[in-house]
């Protein structure tokens, strides 16, 4: 009887353990699928790259060129539901690109899909200020945490914008795709009219110290 009971307990444990493993893998997959999608798109654009000094060292596709304009159109339609394409150059598409990545990665209702970065930035920062560190996305000051793979890093695109700014404002976010030594690699859309990788400087603690942009938040991706 004792042997049978042990077998039953082992079986239940295996099932529960397997379920927990599936949940963990599913959680990991969303974050790393987002990174994989970003890298794949960057490669599809010809791998345009900006070095650690802010110089473009590799050129790629251009948003209004044939093939690339339609690609941007896919981000718009699938990411935030707009009927626009890359040749609609007066409309920034960087936030829609991030929204598209998160939707394709399976973030579901856990991400705020919007054609403006400020919408999901302020939502993430509100989570931090409310002490909700377990929320899917939590916005920290850049001197609080080191950005990790799958996180978002964001900078202001207008004067007077910072961590405590609320409402709608001009900004930009990239997704972190690699960390190594005193630098991170990030990928974003509508960077020099393409999906572009930037190399950014970090300090010995991994904190973002790049001075080429006015960075003000790291959005921790908990999914």
PyMOL commands that place a pseudoatom at each C-alpha (Angstrom):
pseudoatom trace, name=CA, resn=UNK, resi=1, chain=A, elem=C, hetatm=0, pos=[0.000, 0.000, 0.000]
pseudoatom trace, name=CA, resn=UNK, resi=2, chain=A, elem=C, hetatm=0, pos=[2.849, 2.364, 0.938]
pseudoatom trace, name=CA, resn=UNK, resi=3, chain=A, elem=C, hetatm=0, pos=[4.549, 1.658, -2.387]
pseudoatom trace, name=CA, resn=UNK, resi=4, chain=A, elem=C, hetatm=0, pos=[1.369, 2.424, -4.317]
pseudoatom trace, name=CA, resn=UNK, resi=5, chain=A, elem=C, hetatm=0, pos=[0.877, 5.627, -2.346]
pseudoatom trace, name=CA, resn=UNK, resi=6, chain=A, elem=C, hetatm=0, pos=[4.418, 6.712, -3.192]
pseudoatom trace, name=CA, resn=UNK, resi=7, chain=A, elem=C, hetatm=0, pos=[3.774, 6.027, -6.862]
pseudoatom trace, name=CA, resn=UNK, resi=8, chain=A, elem=C, hetatm=0, pos=[0.572, 8.097, -6.742]
pseudoatom trace, name=CA, resn=UNK, resi=9, chain=A, elem=C, hetatm=0, pos=[2.347, 10.975, -4.974]
pseudoatom trace, name=CA, resn=UNK, resi=10, chain=A, elem=C, hetatm=0, pos=[5.217, 10.789, -7.484]
pseudoatom trace, name=CA, resn=UNK, resi=11, chain=A, elem=C, hetatm=0, pos=[2.757, 10.884, -10.367]
pseudoatom trace, name=CA, resn=UNK, resi=12, chain=A, elem=C, hetatm=0, pos=[0.917, 13.890, -8.940]
pseudoatom trace, name=CA, resn=UNK, resi=13, chain=A, elem=C, hetatm=0, pos=[4.242, 15.637, -8.331]
pseudoatom trace, name=CA, resn=UNK, resi=14, chain=A, elem=C, hetatm=0, pos=[5.364, 14.937, -11.871]
pseudoatom trace, name=CA, resn=UNK, resi=15, chain=A, elem=C, hetatm=0, pos=[2.145, 16.374, -13.288]
pseudoatom trace, name=CA, resn=UNK, resi=16, chain=A, elem=C, hetatm=0, pos=[2.311, 19.466, -11.090]
pseudoatom trace, name=CA, resn=UNK, resi=17, chain=A, elem=C, hetatm=0, pos=[6.001, 19.872, -11.817]
pseudoatom trace, name=CA, resn=UNK, resi=18, chain=A, elem=C, hetatm=0, pos=[5.350, 19.522, -15.538]
pseudoatom trace, name=CA, resn=UNK, resi=19, chain=A, elem=C, hetatm=0, pos=[2.587, 22.115, -15.358]
pseudoatom trace, name=CA, resn=UNK, resi=20, chain=A, elem=C, hetatm=0, pos=[4.881, 24.512, -13.516]
pseudoatom trace, name=CA, resn=UNK, resi=21, chain=A, elem=C, hetatm=0, pos=[7.599, 23.931, -16.108]
pseudoatom trace, name=CA, resn=UNK, resi=22, chain=A, elem=C, hetatm=0, pos=[5.173, 24.659, -18.947]
pseudoatom trace, name=CA, resn=UNK, resi=23, chain=A, elem=C, hetatm=0, pos=[4.096, 27.883, -17.240]
pseudoatom trace, name=CA, resn=UNK, resi=24, chain=A, elem=C, hetatm=0, pos=[7.718, 28.942, -16.748]
pseudoatom trace, name=CA, resn=UNK, resi=25, chain=A, elem=C, hetatm=0, pos=[8.604, 28.146, -20.353]
pseudoatom trace, name=CA, resn=UNK, resi=26, chain=A, elem=C, hetatm=0, pos=[5.537, 30.004, -21.589]
pseudoatom trace, name=CA, resn=UNK, resi=27, chain=A, elem=C, hetatm=0, pos=[6.560, 33.028, -19.524]
pseudoatom trace, name=CA, resn=UNK, resi=28, chain=A, elem=C, hetatm=0, pos=[10.100, 32.910, -20.868]
pseudoatom trace, name=CA, resn=UNK, resi=29, chain=A, elem=C, hetatm=0, pos=[8.949, 32.387, -24.436]
pseudoatom trace, name=CA, resn=UNK, resi=30, chain=A, elem=C, hetatm=0, pos=[6.979, 35.644, -24.619]
pseudoatom trace, name=CA, resn=UNK, resi=31, chain=A, elem=C, hetatm=0, pos=[9.998, 37.751, -23.679]
pseudoatom trace, name=CA, resn=UNK, resi=32, chain=A, elem=C, hetatm=0, pos=[12.469, 35.893, -25.844]
pseudoatom trace, name=CA, resn=UNK, resi=33, chain=A, elem=C, hetatm=0, pos=[10.087, 35.480, -28.745]
pseudoatom trace, name=CA, resn=UNK, resi=34, chain=A, elem=C, hetatm=0, pos=[9.816, 39.273, -28.791]
pseudoatom trace, name=CA, resn=UNK, resi=35, chain=A, elem=C, hetatm=0, pos=[13.602, 39.504, -29.021]
pseudoatom trace, name=CA, resn=UNK, resi=36, chain=A, elem=C, hetatm=0, pos=[13.708, 36.870, -31.760]
pseudoatom trace, name=CA, resn=UNK, resi=37, chain=A, elem=C, hetatm=0, pos=[11.046, 38.704, -33.777]
pseudoatom trace, name=CA, resn=UNK, resi=38, chain=A, elem=C, hetatm=0, pos=[12.914, 42.010, -33.427]
pseudoatom trace, name=CA, resn=UNK, resi=39, chain=A, elem=C, hetatm=0, pos=[16.174, 40.424, -34.603]
pseudoatom trace, name=CA, resn=UNK, resi=40, chain=A, elem=C, hetatm=0, pos=[14.474, 38.767, -37.556]
pseudoatom trace, name=CA, resn=UNK, resi=41, chain=A, elem=C, hetatm=0, pos=[12.911, 42.051, -38.673]
pseudoatom trace, name=CA, resn=UNK, resi=42, chain=A, elem=C, hetatm=0, pos=[16.233, 43.861, -38.302]
pseudoatom trace, name=CA, resn=UNK, resi=43, chain=A, elem=C, hetatm=0, pos=[17.864, 41.265, -40.538]
pseudoatom trace, name=CA, resn=UNK, resi=44, chain=A, elem=C, hetatm=0, pos=[15.044, 41.665, -43.044]
pseudoatom trace, name=CA, resn=UNK, resi=45, chain=A, elem=C, hetatm=0, pos=[15.835, 45.381, -43.254]
pseudoatom trace, name=CA, resn=UNK, resi=46, chain=A, elem=C, hetatm=0, pos=[19.478, 44.657, -44.103]
pseudoatom trace, name=CA, resn=UNK, resi=47, chain=A, elem=C, hetatm=0, pos=[20.836, 44.931, -40.540]
pseudoatom trace, name=CA, resn=UNK, resi=48, chain=A, elem=C, hetatm=0, pos=[21.190, 48.734, -40.301]
pseudoatom trace, name=CA, resn=UNK, resi=49, chain=A, elem=C, hetatm=0, pos=[23.365, 49.542, -37.279]
pseudoatom trace, name=CA, resn=UNK, resi=50, chain=A, elem=C, hetatm=0, pos=[24.341, 52.581, -35.216]
pseudoatom trace, name=CA, resn=UNK, resi=51, chain=A, elem=C, hetatm=0, pos=[27.565, 52.211, -33.223]
pseudoatom trace, name=CA, resn=UNK, resi=52, chain=A, elem=C, hetatm=0, pos=[28.222, 53.139, -29.613]
pseudoatom trace, name=CA, resn=UNK, resi=53, chain=A, elem=C, hetatm=0, pos=[29.224, 56.680, -30.660]
pseudoatom trace, name=CA, resn=UNK, resi=54, chain=A, elem=C, hetatm=0, pos=[25.914, 57.264, -32.405]
pseudoatom trace, name=CA, resn=UNK, resi=55, chain=A, elem=C, hetatm=0, pos=[27.248, 56.848, -35.938]
pseudoatom trace, name=CA, resn=UNK, resi=56, chain=A, elem=C, hetatm=0, pos=[25.411, 54.830, -38.603]
pseudoatom trace, name=CA, resn=UNK, resi=57, chain=A, elem=C, hetatm=0, pos=[27.903, 52.168, -39.669]
pseudoatom trace, name=CA, resn=UNK, resi=58, chain=A, elem=C, hetatm=0, pos=[25.602, 49.901, -41.704]
pseudoatom trace, name=CA, resn=UNK, resi=59, chain=A, elem=C, hetatm=0, pos=[22.782, 51.150, -43.926]
pseudoatom trace, name=CA, resn=UNK, resi=60, chain=A, elem=C, hetatm=0, pos=[19.702, 49.143, -44.774]
pseudoatom trace, name=CA, resn=UNK, resi=61, chain=A, elem=C, hetatm=0, pos=[16.245, 49.512, -46.259]
pseudoatom trace, name=CA, resn=UNK, resi=62, chain=A, elem=C, hetatm=0, pos=[14.234, 52.732, -46.293]
pseudoatom trace, name=CA, resn=UNK, resi=63, chain=A, elem=C, hetatm=0, pos=[10.650, 53.054, -45.072]
pseudoatom trace, name=CA, resn=UNK, resi=64, chain=A, elem=C, hetatm=0, pos=[9.185, 54.371, -48.342]
pseudoatom trace, name=CA, resn=UNK, resi=65, chain=A, elem=C, hetatm=0, pos=[11.031, 51.960, -50.653]
pseudoatom trace, name=CA, resn=UNK, resi=66, chain=A, elem=C, hetatm=0, pos=[9.148, 49.178, -52.381]
pseudoatom trace, name=CA, resn=UNK, resi=67, chain=A, elem=C, hetatm=0, pos=[8.830, 46.148, -50.113]
pseudoatom trace, name=CA, resn=UNK, resi=68, chain=A, elem=C, hetatm=0, pos=[9.758, 48.091, -46.984]
pseudoatom trace, name=CA, resn=UNK, resi=69, chain=A, elem=C, hetatm=0, pos=[6.774, 50.422, -47.198]
pseudoatom trace, name=CA, resn=UNK, resi=70, chain=A, elem=C, hetatm=0, pos=[4.486, 47.388, -47.256]
pseudoatom trace, name=CA, resn=UNK, resi=71, chain=A, elem=C, hetatm=0, pos=[6.425, 45.898, -44.357]
pseudoatom trace, name=CA, resn=UNK, resi=72, chain=A, elem=C, hetatm=0, pos=[5.714, 48.998, -42.283]
pseudoatom trace, name=CA, resn=UNK, resi=73, chain=A, elem=C, hetatm=0, pos=[2.086, 48.673, -43.363]
pseudoatom trace, name=CA, resn=UNK, resi=74, chain=A, elem=C, hetatm=0, pos=[1.997, 45.249, -41.731]
pseudoatom trace, name=CA, resn=UNK, resi=75, chain=A, elem=C, hetatm=0, pos=[3.252, 46.720, -38.456]
pseudoatom trace, name=CA, resn=UNK, resi=76, chain=A, elem=C, hetatm=0, pos=[0.509, 49.359, -38.587]
pseudoatom trace, name=CA, resn=UNK, resi=77, chain=A, elem=C, hetatm=0, pos=[-2.324, 46.991, -39.421]
pseudoatom trace, name=CA, resn=UNK, resi=78, chain=A, elem=C, hetatm=0, pos=[-1.364, 44.103, -37.141]
pseudoatom trace, name=CA, resn=UNK, resi=79, chain=A, elem=C, hetatm=0, pos=[0.143, 46.198, -34.336]
pseudoatom trace, name=CA, resn=UNK, resi=80, chain=A, elem=C, hetatm=0, pos=[-2.301, 49.032, -33.761]
pseudoatom trace, name=CA, resn=UNK, resi=81, chain=A, elem=C, hetatm=0, pos=[-4.973, 48.675, -36.450]
pseudoatom trace, name=CA, resn=UNK, resi=82, chain=A, elem=C, hetatm=0, pos=[-4.143, 51.645, -38.698]
pseudoatom trace, name=CA, resn=UNK, resi=83, chain=A, elem=C, hetatm=0, pos=[-4.291, 51.551, -42.507]
pseudoatom trace, name=CA, resn=UNK, resi=84, chain=A, elem=C, hetatm=0, pos=[-0.943, 53.215, -43.120]
pseudoatom trace, name=CA, resn=UNK, resi=85, chain=A, elem=C, hetatm=0, pos=[2.273, 52.226, -44.898]
pseudoatom trace, name=CA, resn=UNK, resi=86, chain=A, elem=C, hetatm=0, pos=[5.899, 53.325, -44.845]
pseudoatom trace, name=CA, resn=UNK, resi=87, chain=A, elem=C, hetatm=0, pos=[5.356, 55.922, -47.548]
pseudoatom trace, name=CA, resn=UNK, resi=88, chain=A, elem=C, hetatm=0, pos=[3.079, 57.773, -45.086]
pseudoatom trace, name=CA, resn=UNK, resi=89, chain=A, elem=C, hetatm=0, pos=[6.273, 59.341, -43.812]
pseudoatom trace, name=CA, resn=UNK, resi=90, chain=A, elem=C, hetatm=0, pos=[4.689, 62.101, -41.758]
pseudoatom trace, name=CA, resn=UNK, resi=91, chain=A, elem=C, hetatm=0, pos=[3.390, 59.524, -39.242]
pseudoatom trace, name=CA, resn=UNK, resi=92, chain=A, elem=C, hetatm=0, pos=[5.985, 57.966, -36.869]
pseudoatom trace, name=CA, resn=UNK, resi=93, chain=A, elem=C, hetatm=0, pos=[5.704, 54.164, -36.640]
pseudoatom trace, name=CA, resn=UNK, resi=94, chain=A, elem=C, hetatm=0, pos=[8.209, 53.267, -33.914]
pseudoatom trace, name=CA, resn=UNK, resi=95, chain=A, elem=C, hetatm=0, pos=[5.575, 52.654, -31.205]
pseudoatom trace, name=CA, resn=UNK, resi=96, chain=A, elem=C, hetatm=0, pos=[3.481, 50.641, -33.620]
pseudoatom trace, name=CA, resn=UNK, resi=97, chain=A, elem=C, hetatm=0, pos=[6.569, 48.500, -34.318]
pseudoatom trace, name=CA, resn=UNK, resi=98, chain=A, elem=C, hetatm=0, pos=[6.998, 47.746, -30.598]
pseudoatom trace, name=CA, resn=UNK, resi=99, chain=A, elem=C, hetatm=0, pos=[3.259, 47.020, -30.330]
pseudoatom trace, name=CA, resn=UNK, resi=100, chain=A, elem=C, hetatm=0, pos=[3.490, 44.667, -33.321]
pseudoatom trace, name=CA, resn=UNK, resi=101, chain=A, elem=C, hetatm=0, pos=[6.428, 42.797, -31.761]
pseudoatom trace, name=CA, resn=UNK, resi=102, chain=A, elem=C, hetatm=0, pos=[4.613, 42.314, -28.464]
pseudoatom trace, name=CA, resn=UNK, resi=103, chain=A, elem=C, hetatm=0, pos=[1.434, 41.173, -30.164]
pseudoatom trace, name=CA, resn=UNK, resi=104, chain=A, elem=C, hetatm=0, pos=[3.315, 38.697, -32.375]
pseudoatom trace, name=CA, resn=UNK, resi=105, chain=A, elem=C, hetatm=0, pos=[5.218, 37.412, -29.320]
pseudoatom trace, name=CA, resn=UNK, resi=106, chain=A, elem=C, hetatm=0, pos=[1.971, 36.599, -27.532]
pseudoatom trace, name=CA, resn=UNK, resi=107, chain=A, elem=C, hetatm=0, pos=[1.803, 39.335, -24.897]
pseudoatom trace, name=CA, resn=UNK, resi=108, chain=A, elem=C, hetatm=0, pos=[-1.980, 39.392, -25.300]
pseudoatom trace, name=CA, resn=UNK, resi=109, chain=A, elem=C, hetatm=0, pos=[-3.805, 41.786, -22.986]
pseudoatom trace, name=CA, resn=UNK, resi=110, chain=A, elem=C, hetatm=0, pos=[-0.680, 42.333, -20.889]
pseudoatom trace, name=CA, resn=UNK, resi=111, chain=A, elem=C, hetatm=0, pos=[0.710, 45.060, -23.163]
pseudoatom trace, name=CA, resn=UNK, resi=112, chain=A, elem=C, hetatm=0, pos=[-0.802, 48.457, -23.993]
pseudoatom trace, name=CA, resn=UNK, resi=113, chain=A, elem=C, hetatm=0, pos=[-0.833, 48.500, -27.804]
pseudoatom trace, name=CA, resn=UNK, resi=114, chain=A, elem=C, hetatm=0, pos=[-0.732, 52.084, -29.026]
pseudoatom trace, name=CA, resn=UNK, resi=115, chain=A, elem=C, hetatm=0, pos=[0.812, 54.194, -31.821]
pseudoatom trace, name=CA, resn=UNK, resi=116, chain=A, elem=C, hetatm=0, pos=[2.312, 56.427, -29.101]
pseudoatom trace, name=CA, resn=UNK, resi=117, chain=A, elem=C, hetatm=0, pos=[5.087, 55.154, -26.831]
pseudoatom trace, name=CA, resn=UNK, resi=118, chain=A, elem=C, hetatm=0, pos=[3.948, 57.487, -24.049]
pseudoatom trace, name=CA, resn=UNK, resi=119, chain=A, elem=C, hetatm=0, pos=[0.811, 55.436, -23.491]
pseudoatom trace, name=CA, resn=UNK, resi=120, chain=A, elem=C, hetatm=0, pos=[2.558, 52.241, -22.414]
pseudoatom trace, name=CA, resn=UNK, resi=121, chain=A, elem=C, hetatm=0, pos=[5.451, 54.150, -20.819]
pseudoatom trace, name=CA, resn=UNK, resi=122, chain=A, elem=C, hetatm=0, pos=[3.173, 56.038, -18.412]
pseudoatom trace, name=CA, resn=UNK, resi=123, chain=A, elem=C, hetatm=0, pos=[1.226, 52.860, -17.689]
pseudoatom trace, name=CA, resn=UNK, resi=124, chain=A, elem=C, hetatm=0, pos=[4.453, 51.013, -16.819]
pseudoatom trace, name=CA, resn=UNK, resi=125, chain=A, elem=C, hetatm=0, pos=[5.763, 53.861, -14.665]
pseudoatom trace, name=CA, resn=UNK, resi=126, chain=A, elem=C, hetatm=0, pos=[2.415, 54.016, -12.831]
pseudoatom trace, name=CA, resn=UNK, resi=127, chain=A, elem=C, hetatm=0, pos=[2.885, 50.333, -11.968]
pseudoatom trace, name=CA, resn=UNK, resi=128, chain=A, elem=C, hetatm=0, pos=[6.266, 51.135, -10.444]
pseudoatom trace, name=CA, resn=UNK, resi=129, chain=A, elem=C, hetatm=0, pos=[4.984, 54.117, -8.453]
pseudoatom trace, name=CA, resn=UNK, resi=130, chain=A, elem=C, hetatm=0, pos=[2.100, 52.020, -7.128]
pseudoatom trace, name=CA, resn=UNK, resi=131, chain=A, elem=C, hetatm=0, pos=[4.489, 49.336, -5.961]
pseudoatom trace, name=CA, resn=UNK, resi=132, chain=A, elem=C, hetatm=0, pos=[3.134, 46.818, -8.489]
pseudoatom trace, name=CA, resn=UNK, resi=133, chain=A, elem=C, hetatm=0, pos=[6.502, 45.316, -9.379]
pseudoatom trace, name=CA, resn=UNK, resi=134, chain=A, elem=C, hetatm=0, pos=[4.895, 42.039, -10.477]
pseudoatom trace, name=CA, resn=UNK, resi=135, chain=A, elem=C, hetatm=0, pos=[2.873, 43.648, -13.264]
pseudoatom trace, name=CA, resn=UNK, resi=136, chain=A, elem=C, hetatm=0, pos=[3.796, 42.518, -16.808]
pseudoatom trace, name=CA, resn=UNK, resi=137, chain=A, elem=C, hetatm=0, pos=[5.600, 45.802, -17.561]
pseudoatom trace, name=CA, resn=UNK, resi=138, chain=A, elem=C, hetatm=0, pos=[7.120, 48.067, -14.904]
pseudoatom trace, name=CA, resn=UNK, resi=139, chain=A, elem=C, hetatm=0, pos=[8.918, 51.344, -15.654]
pseudoatom trace, name=CA, resn=UNK, resi=140, chain=A, elem=C, hetatm=0, pos=[12.000, 52.221, -13.601]
pseudoatom trace, name=CA, resn=UNK, resi=141, chain=A, elem=C, hetatm=0, pos=[14.316, 55.221, -13.658]
pseudoatom trace, name=CA, resn=UNK, resi=142, chain=A, elem=C, hetatm=0, pos=[17.450, 54.461, -15.675]
pseudoatom trace, name=CA, resn=UNK, resi=143, chain=A, elem=C, hetatm=0, pos=[19.623, 54.670, -12.544]
pseudoatom trace, name=CA, resn=UNK, resi=144, chain=A, elem=C, hetatm=0, pos=[17.502, 52.076, -10.720]
pseudoatom trace, name=CA, resn=UNK, resi=145, chain=A, elem=C, hetatm=0, pos=[17.958, 48.880, -12.725]
pseudoatom trace, name=CA, resn=UNK, resi=146, chain=A, elem=C, hetatm=0, pos=[20.198, 47.489, -15.431]
pseudoatom trace, name=CA, resn=UNK, resi=147, chain=A, elem=C, hetatm=0, pos=[18.288, 46.728, -18.651]
pseudoatom trace, name=CA, resn=UNK, resi=148, chain=A, elem=C, hetatm=0, pos=[18.065, 43.025, -19.476]
pseudoatom trace, name=CA, resn=UNK, resi=149, chain=A, elem=C, hetatm=0, pos=[17.262, 41.154, -22.666]
pseudoatom trace, name=CA, resn=UNK, resi=150, chain=A, elem=C, hetatm=0, pos=[13.576, 41.639, -23.486]
pseudoatom trace, name=CA, resn=UNK, resi=151, chain=A, elem=C, hetatm=0, pos=[13.242, 44.920, -21.571]
pseudoatom trace, name=CA, resn=UNK, resi=152, chain=A, elem=C, hetatm=0, pos=[12.449, 48.254, -23.226]
pseudoatom trace, name=CA, resn=UNK, resi=153, chain=A, elem=C, hetatm=0, pos=[14.580, 51.389, -22.909]
pseudoatom trace, name=CA, resn=UNK, resi=154, chain=A, elem=C, hetatm=0, pos=[13.010, 54.759, -23.698]
pseudoatom trace, name=CA, resn=UNK, resi=155, chain=A, elem=C, hetatm=0, pos=[14.099, 58.339, -24.338]
pseudoatom trace, name=CA, resn=UNK, resi=156, chain=A, elem=C, hetatm=0, pos=[12.369, 61.703, -24.730]
pseudoatom trace, name=CA, resn=UNK, resi=157, chain=A, elem=C, hetatm=0, pos=[11.882, 63.313, -28.127]
pseudoatom trace, name=CA, resn=UNK, resi=158, chain=A, elem=C, hetatm=0, pos=[10.771, 66.683, -26.813]
pseudoatom trace, name=CA, resn=UNK, resi=159, chain=A, elem=C, hetatm=0, pos=[11.994, 69.116, -24.171]
pseudoatom trace, name=CA, resn=UNK, resi=160, chain=A, elem=C, hetatm=0, pos=[10.691, 68.850, -20.636]
pseudoatom trace, name=CA, resn=UNK, resi=161, chain=A, elem=C, hetatm=0, pos=[9.838, 65.151, -20.783]
pseudoatom trace, name=CA, resn=UNK, resi=162, chain=A, elem=C, hetatm=0, pos=[11.109, 62.858, -18.043]
pseudoatom trace, name=CA, resn=UNK, resi=163, chain=A, elem=C, hetatm=0, pos=[10.229, 59.999, -15.751]
pseudoatom trace, name=CA, resn=UNK, resi=164, chain=A, elem=C, hetatm=0, pos=[7.520, 61.929, -13.918]
pseudoatom trace, name=CA, resn=UNK, resi=165, chain=A, elem=C, hetatm=0, pos=[5.860, 63.345, -17.042]
pseudoatom trace, name=CA, resn=UNK, resi=166, chain=A, elem=C, hetatm=0, pos=[2.267, 62.208, -17.590]
pseudoatom trace, name=CA, resn=UNK, resi=167, chain=A, elem=C, hetatm=0, pos=[-0.109, 62.473, -20.517]
pseudoatom trace, name=CA, resn=UNK, resi=168, chain=A, elem=C, hetatm=0, pos=[0.867, 62.258, -24.166]
pseudoatom trace, name=CA, resn=UNK, resi=169, chain=A, elem=C, hetatm=0, pos=[4.359, 63.250, -25.307]
pseudoatom trace, name=CA, resn=UNK, resi=170, chain=A, elem=C, hetatm=0, pos=[6.939, 62.466, -27.994]
pseudoatom trace, name=CA, resn=UNK, resi=171, chain=A, elem=C, hetatm=0, pos=[9.257, 59.629, -27.092]
pseudoatom trace, name=CA, resn=UNK, resi=172, chain=A, elem=C, hetatm=0, pos=[10.891, 56.485, -28.428]
pseudoatom trace, name=CA, resn=UNK, resi=173, chain=A, elem=C, hetatm=0, pos=[11.523, 52.973, -27.106]
pseudoatom trace, name=CA, resn=UNK, resi=174, chain=A, elem=C, hetatm=0, pos=[13.783, 50.136, -28.256]
pseudoatom trace, name=CA, resn=UNK, resi=175, chain=A, elem=C, hetatm=0, pos=[13.832, 46.507, -27.181]
pseudoatom trace, name=CA, resn=UNK, resi=176, chain=A, elem=C, hetatm=0, pos=[17.017, 45.129, -25.615]
pseudoatom trace, name=CA, resn=UNK, resi=177, chain=A, elem=C, hetatm=0, pos=[18.268, 42.164, -27.641]
pseudoatom trace, name=CA, resn=UNK, resi=178, chain=A, elem=C, hetatm=0, pos=[21.722, 41.619, -26.163]
pseudoatom trace, name=CA, resn=UNK, resi=179, chain=A, elem=C, hetatm=0, pos=[23.866, 42.543, -23.153]
pseudoatom trace, name=CA, resn=UNK, resi=180, chain=A, elem=C, hetatm=0, pos=[27.623, 42.063, -23.133]
pseudoatom trace, name=CA, resn=UNK, resi=181, chain=A, elem=C, hetatm=0, pos=[30.388, 43.819, -21.241]
pseudoatom trace, name=CA, resn=UNK, resi=182, chain=A, elem=C, hetatm=0, pos=[29.743, 47.527, -20.821]
pseudoatom trace, name=CA, resn=UNK, resi=183, chain=A, elem=C, hetatm=0, pos=[27.189, 47.757, -23.591]
pseudoatom trace, name=CA, resn=UNK, resi=184, chain=A, elem=C, hetatm=0, pos=[23.759, 46.614, -24.688]
pseudoatom trace, name=CA, resn=UNK, resi=185, chain=A, elem=C, hetatm=0, pos=[22.267, 46.174, -28.131]
pseudoatom trace, name=CA, resn=UNK, resi=186, chain=A, elem=C, hetatm=0, pos=[18.754, 47.430, -28.798]
pseudoatom trace, name=CA, resn=UNK, resi=187, chain=A, elem=C, hetatm=0, pos=[16.467, 47.319, -31.823]
pseudoatom trace, name=CA, resn=UNK, resi=188, chain=A, elem=C, hetatm=0, pos=[13.770, 49.827, -32.679]
pseudoatom trace, name=CA, resn=UNK, resi=189, chain=A, elem=C, hetatm=0, pos=[11.548, 50.852, -35.552]
pseudoatom trace, name=CA, resn=UNK, resi=190, chain=A, elem=C, hetatm=0, pos=[11.540, 54.145, -37.456]
pseudoatom trace, name=CA, resn=UNK, resi=191, chain=A, elem=C, hetatm=0, pos=[15.184, 54.734, -36.480]
pseudoatom trace, name=CA, resn=UNK, resi=192, chain=A, elem=C, hetatm=0, pos=[16.670, 56.536, -39.471]
pseudoatom trace, name=CA, resn=UNK, resi=193, chain=A, elem=C, hetatm=0, pos=[13.572, 55.369, -41.356]
pseudoatom trace, name=CA, resn=UNK, resi=194, chain=A, elem=C, hetatm=0, pos=[14.266, 51.665, -40.777]
pseudoatom trace, name=CA, resn=UNK, resi=195, chain=A, elem=C, hetatm=0, pos=[14.321, 48.885, -38.193]
pseudoatom trace, name=CA, resn=UNK, resi=196, chain=A, elem=C, hetatm=0, pos=[17.747, 49.620, -36.760]
pseudoatom trace, name=CA, resn=UNK, resi=197, chain=A, elem=C, hetatm=0, pos=[20.053, 48.232, -34.100]
pseudoatom trace, name=CA, resn=UNK, resi=198, chain=A, elem=C, hetatm=0, pos=[21.840, 50.618, -31.730]
pseudoatom trace, name=CA, resn=UNK, resi=199, chain=A, elem=C, hetatm=0, pos=[24.779, 49.832, -29.470]
pseudoatom trace, name=CA, resn=UNK, resi=200, chain=A, elem=C, hetatm=0, pos=[24.515, 51.668, -26.141]
pseudoatom trace, name=CA, resn=UNK, resi=201, chain=A, elem=C, hetatm=0, pos=[27.033, 52.207, -23.351]
pseudoatom trace, name=CA, resn=UNK, resi=202, chain=A, elem=C, hetatm=0, pos=[26.457, 50.878, -19.825]
pseudoatom trace, name=CA, resn=UNK, resi=203, chain=A, elem=C, hetatm=0, pos=[28.510, 51.234, -16.637]
pseudoatom trace, name=CA, resn=UNK, resi=204, chain=A, elem=C, hetatm=0, pos=[30.112, 48.549, -14.469]
pseudoatom trace, name=CA, resn=UNK, resi=205, chain=A, elem=C, hetatm=0, pos=[26.721, 47.845, -12.845]
pseudoatom trace, name=CA, resn=UNK, resi=206, chain=A, elem=C, hetatm=0, pos=[24.979, 47.478, -16.197]
pseudoatom trace, name=CA, resn=UNK, resi=207, chain=A, elem=C, hetatm=0, pos=[23.118, 50.784, -15.860]
pseudoatom trace, name=CA, resn=UNK, resi=208, chain=A, elem=C, hetatm=0, pos=[22.435, 52.682, -19.074]
pseudoatom trace, name=CA, resn=UNK, resi=209, chain=A, elem=C, hetatm=0, pos=[24.784, 55.682, -19.365]
pseudoatom trace, name=CA, resn=UNK, resi=210, chain=A, elem=C, hetatm=0, pos=[24.564, 56.402, -23.091]
pseudoatom trace, name=CA, resn=UNK, resi=211, chain=A, elem=C, hetatm=0, pos=[24.498, 60.169, -23.684]
pseudoatom trace, name=CA, resn=UNK, resi=212, chain=A, elem=C, hetatm=0, pos=[23.474, 60.247, -27.345]
pseudoatom trace, name=CA, resn=UNK, resi=213, chain=A, elem=C, hetatm=0, pos=[19.797, 60.315, -26.318]
pseudoatom trace, name=CA, resn=UNK, resi=214, chain=A, elem=C, hetatm=0, pos=[17.802, 61.596, -23.321]
pseudoatom trace, name=CA, resn=UNK, resi=215, chain=A, elem=C, hetatm=0, pos=[17.031, 58.175, -21.819]
pseudoatom trace, name=CA, resn=UNK, resi=216, chain=A, elem=C, hetatm=0, pos=[14.728, 58.298, -18.810]
pseudoatom trace, name=CA, resn=UNK, resi=217, chain=A, elem=C, hetatm=0, pos=[13.201, 54.863, -18.210]
pseudoatom trace, name=CA, resn=UNK, resi=218, chain=A, elem=C, hetatm=0, pos=[13.851, 51.142, -18.373]
pseudoatom trace, name=CA, resn=UNK, resi=219, chain=A, elem=C, hetatm=0, pos=[10.644, 49.144, -18.739]
pseudoatom trace, name=CA, resn=UNK, resi=220, chain=A, elem=C, hetatm=0, pos=[11.170, 45.756, -17.148]
pseudoatom trace, name=CA, resn=UNK, resi=221, chain=A, elem=C, hetatm=0, pos=[9.460, 43.008, -19.111]
pseudoatom trace, name=CA, resn=UNK, resi=222, chain=A, elem=C, hetatm=0, pos=[8.117, 40.440, -16.644]
pseudoatom trace, name=CA, resn=UNK, resi=223, chain=A, elem=C, hetatm=0, pos=[6.527, 38.200, -19.237]
for i in range(1, 223): cmd.bond("trace and resi %d" % i, "trace and resi %d" % (i + 1))
show_as sticks, trace
zoom trace
